Amino acid sequence: MTRSSGRVFDAGLQAERTALAWRRTALAMAVGAVGAGRLAVPVLGVLALVAAAVGLVQAALVALAARRRYRVVHRSLTDRGDLTGVRQAGVPIAALACSGVLIGLLALAFVLGD
């Protein structure tokens, strides 16, 4: 017996809140990458643009992985009633860490290059 996929599984909407948080995180990553790249262009030139582009790609990967994970979590909760079909969220967390390191390196290069 399966439940309808449009039904809200729980009153707290934890999966929905988590998905929204990951969307905000991806947006912040994109803004941080563009901002850091823009500030570092006078010092680093093309390298800053490449790093900003890598940051944008990472932000897009986080957004896509979070969207996919939300769909899997929602489907598992509504169909099975548990989270046994959901894997760990390693990809968005790793991309977030890489983006933070990249933005930090851009900031360091900007400060040392000035």
LINTACOR-V743257 format. One record per backbone hydrogen bond with DSSP energy under -0.5 kcal/mol. CO is the residue of the C=O (numbers start at 1). NH is the residue of the N-H. If there is no record, write none. Layout:
# LINTACOR-V743257
CO & NH
CO & NH
This chain:
# LINTACOR-V743257
4 & 7
10 & 13
13 & 17
14 & 18
15 & 19
16 & 20
17 & 21
18 & 22
19 & 23
20 & 24
21 & 25
22 & 26
23 & 27
24 & 28
25 & 29
26 & 30
27 & 31
28 & 32
29 & 33
30 & 34
31 & 35
32 & 36
33 & 37
34 & 38
35 & 39
36 & 40
37 & 41
40 & 43
40 & 44
40 & 45
41 & 45
44 & 47
45 & 48
45 & 49
46 & 50
47 & 51
48 & 52
49 & 53
50 & 54
51 & 55
52 & 56
53 & 57
54 & 58
55 & 59
56 & 60
57 & 61
58 & 62
59 & 63
60 & 64
61 & 65
62 & 66
63 & 67
64 & 68
65 & 69
66 & 70
67 & 71
68 & 72
69 & 73
70 & 74
71 & 75
72 & 76
73 & 77
74 & 78
75 & 79
76 & 80
76 & 81
76 & 82
78 & 3
83 & 86
88 & 90
89 & 93
90 & 94
91 & 95
92 & 96
93 & 97
94 & 98
95 & 99
96 & 100
97 & 101
98 & 102
99 & 103
100 & 104
101 & 105
102 & 106
103 & 107
104 & 108
105 & 109
106 & 110
107 & 111
108 & 112
109 & 113
110 & 114
